[in-house]
Amino acid sequence: MQIRGIKTTILHYRNNANDPSSIGCNVIMNIYEDRHGTIWVATGTAFQGYDSCGGLNKLNKKTGKFIRYIHHEGDPHSLIDNRVRAIFEDSRGHF
């Protein structure tokens, strides 16, 4: 693909239930690039049948693999829910 003389590559990332380093869900709610250039992807939906997918996903640009941050029952430091709709970084770099 070319945009105004710039060659561009578009990559598609898909959830693979057998690969924990794939994106957590194919339903993307938000994409955010933080101040360090890290790409974060908010995934998940309230629709029935997607209960097990979602979370906050951190992309490793070099490998194309993700680290998933998801809800873990009984862990108060995990996400409250896997349905992540928005990503916000404050002036100190905190999410």
Secondary structure, 3 states (H helix, E strand, C coil): CEECCEECCCCCCCCCCCCCCCCCCCCEEEEEECCCCCEEEEECCCCCCCCCCCEEEEEECCCCEEEEECCCCCCCCCCCCCCCCCCCCCCCCCC
